[in-house]
Amino acid sequence: MQFLTWLIKRLGFVILTLVAMSMLIFLLVEVMPGDVAQTVLGQSATPESVAALRESMGLDDPLPVRYGRWAGGFIQGDLGESLYMRGVQINTIFWRKVGHSVILALTALLFYVPLSIFFGVLAGVKAGKLTDSIISFFGLATMALPEFVSGILLITLFSVKLSILPITSVIPIGQSLWGNLHILILPALSITFVMFGYVSRMQRSSMVTVMNSDYIRAATLKGMPRGYVIFRHALRNALLPTITIIGMNMGWLFGGLIVVETLFGFPGLGSLTLSAIKTRDIPLIEACVLFITAIFVFSTFLTDMLYVYLNPRIRFKGGDA
């Protein structure tokens, strides 16, 4: 019953957050400079033709009416029609691009999560030693490198010097991403470089704290093997902050794909968002930004659930998580 109450509260908070963010996104997009009708018709269009197009697009309707129309369609799964690509339903292009970005994000997760946790644990266990210094320095260095810098370095090494991976991550016409999975490697590594520093340093810090705790000292004094103490007793608790930072960064990960996908020419949500902003395609911008926001909100919610599951000490004491 306590878990159900906690779950309802969290879900209510998620819904309220999404509603508030949808309003904010809608208002921010509305105040963007420029006129989409003018963009579609070009600078040589007459004021009459621009006004007629604005009316046909529904851009002259009151703000609450347009928000209600957009939000209602979004709830029903109808993202509307692209204002820039007249006659094209956003659903026909949006979910394919999202699928590509999800595959790229999962590939990056498969790269950086195990690497970051392994080296973070190793640095924590070897705290103060040369191994710790090397891993910590590398983590700081990767954190300082923006995605486009690490991407250029990777292109220079693997594409220009070694010629083993393609420079761009473009899917050939008539083919699918599943038949060209090698194009994911460089973008995923570029994301890994940035995320490695954050996650590994969090894991190291957490591991150092846990290894210096009383129950770890007690387990060691009982004569338990060091490996058993680390992986059976220390790692479970040391993973909690790391899981939190990974979950919290999921929204950032999708937002950061804009830079990575643009650099490598990858046809995903990031490049679609940038294209929508350039053309001031309002419904497409709103769909892209709200989806990224929803990813962040739901990843935070799932992180909370996993945190509660892994940490019995905070399980609904007095009815709260």
C-alpha positions, -999 to 999 in steps of 0.1 A, spaced: 0 0 0 29 23 8 45 16 -25 12 22 -43 8 56 -26 44 65 -35 39 54 -71 8 75 -75 25 106 -60 54 102 -84 32 96 -114 12 127 -105 43 147 -103 54 134 -137 21 143 -153 22 178 -138 58 183 -149 50 173 -185 19 196 -186 39 226 -172 68 219 -196 45 216 -226 31 250 -219 66 265 -214 78 249 -246 48 261 -266 52 297 -253 90 298 -260 86 285 -295 58 310 -301 80 340 -292 108 328 -315 117 356 -340 106 352 -377 75 341 -395 71 305 -406 47 315 -434 73 340 -447 100 313 -445 79 288 -465 70 313 -492 103 331 -493 113 367 -490 97 376 -523 62 366 -513 36 393 -511 20 403 -478 -14 390 -491 0 355 -498 18 354 -464 -14 364 -447 -34 338 -466 -9 310 -457 -9 321 -420 -47 318 -420 -46 284 -436 -20 272 -411 -41 284 -382 -13 307 -370 -38 336 -365 -59 316 -340 -57 327 -303 -28 312 -284 -49 290 -260 -67 276 -291 -35 266 -308 -21 252 -276 -52 231 -270 -52 218 -305 -15 209 -303 -17 193 -269 -48 174 -277 -33 160 -308 -1 151 -290 -20 131 -263 -38 112 -291 -5 105 -309 -11 130 -337 19 153 -339 2 173 -367 15 185 -400 49 200 -407 45 238 -415 77 239 -435 72 206 -454 36 212 -465 15 181 -466 39 159 -446 26 144 -414 52 147 -386 45 112 -375 59 98 -408 93 112 -401 95 118 -364 93 83 -350 118 69 -375 143 96 -364 136 89 -328 142 52 -334 176 60 -349 185 82 -319 173 55 -294 196 30 -310 225 54 -309 218 63 -273 216 26 -263 249 19 -281 266 48 -262 251 34 -229 266 -1 -238 300 16 -242 302 41 -213 282 25 -185 303 -7 -180 336 11 -188 328 40 -163 317 17 -135 346 -7 -139 373 21 -139 354 40 -112 354 9 -90 391 3 -98 400 39 -90 380 38 -57 397 6 -46 431 19 -55 424 54 -41 456 75 -37 477 52 -59 490 56 -94 461 37 -110 436 61 -93 456 92 -105 457 79 -141 419 71 -142 410 104 -125 431 124 -149 416 107 -179 381 113 -166 388 150 -161 403 153 -195 372 137 -212 349 159 -192 367 190 -205 363 179 -241 330 190 -258 314 164 -280 324 182 -313 360 182 -302 361 145 -292 342 138 -324 368 155 -346 396 137 -328 379 104 -334 373 112 -371 409 122 -375 422 90 -359 398 63 -371 387 77 -404 415 98 -417 446 81 -403 435 45 -399 407 45 -425 387 18 -407 355 37 -400 335 61 -422 338 99 -416 301 104 -417 272 84 -402 248 88 -431 226 58 -439 228 51 -477 196 56 -497 174 26 -498 192 9 -468 183 7 -431 203 14 -400 204 -22 -390 225 -30 -421 249 -2 -413 255 -5 -376 292 4 -380 282 40 -385 271 41 -348 307 35 -335 322 70 -338 291 90 -326 287 65 -296 324 69 -287 321 107 -289 293 105 -263 312 80 -243 342 104 -240 320 130 -223 299 107 -201 329 86 -189 343 114 -168 310 121 -150 301 85 -143 335 72 -134 343 100 -110 309 96 -93 316 58 -90 351 64 -76 339 89 -50 310 66 -39 334 36 -38 359 54 -16 331 64 8 317 29 10 351 12 14 358 35 44 325 26 61 323 6 93 305 -25 79 332 -29 52 359 -27 79 340 -53 99 337 -76 69 374 -73 62 383 -80 99 362 -112 97 387 -125 72 364 -123 41 382 -123 8 388 -88 -5 371 -95 -38 340 -108 -21 339 -78 2 341 -54 -28 316 -71 -51 292 -86 -26 291 -58 0 306 -26 -12 295 -24 -49 258 -26 -44 257 5 -22 284 23 -42 262 19 -73 233 39 -60 247 74 -67 261 62 -101 227 49 -111 212 82 -102 237 102 -123 232 78 -153 194 82 -151 196 120 -146 218 123 -177 195 104 -200 177 137 -209 210 154 -214 221 125 -235 192 130 -260 197 167 -259 234 163 -266 227 142 -296 220 174 -315 257 183 -316 269 147 -322 243 139 -349 250 172 -367 288 166 -366 285 131 -381 254 137 -403 235 110 -384 198 110 -393 183 111 -358 163 132 -334 191 157 -328 196 165 -365 158 167 -370 155 192 -341 182 214 -356 166 213 -390 132 222 -375 148 252 -357 165 264 -389 132 263 -408 111 275 -379 88 245 -382 69 251 -350 50 218 -346 81 198 -354 102 219 -329 76 214 -302 74 176 -308 112 172 -307 117 194 -276 88 179 -257 99 144 -265 134 151 -251 118 166 -220 96 135 -216 127 113 -218 143 133 -190 112 132 -168 106 95 -172 142 86 -168 143 105 -135 111 87 -124 126 52 -133 158 62 -116 138 70 -84 121 36 -86 154 17 -91 170 37 -63 142 27 -39 145 -9 -49 182 -11 -45 183 8 -11 161 -10 15 170 17 41 148 43 24 119 21 15 89 40 27 100 49 62 69 64 78 51 61 44 77 81 24 104 70 0 
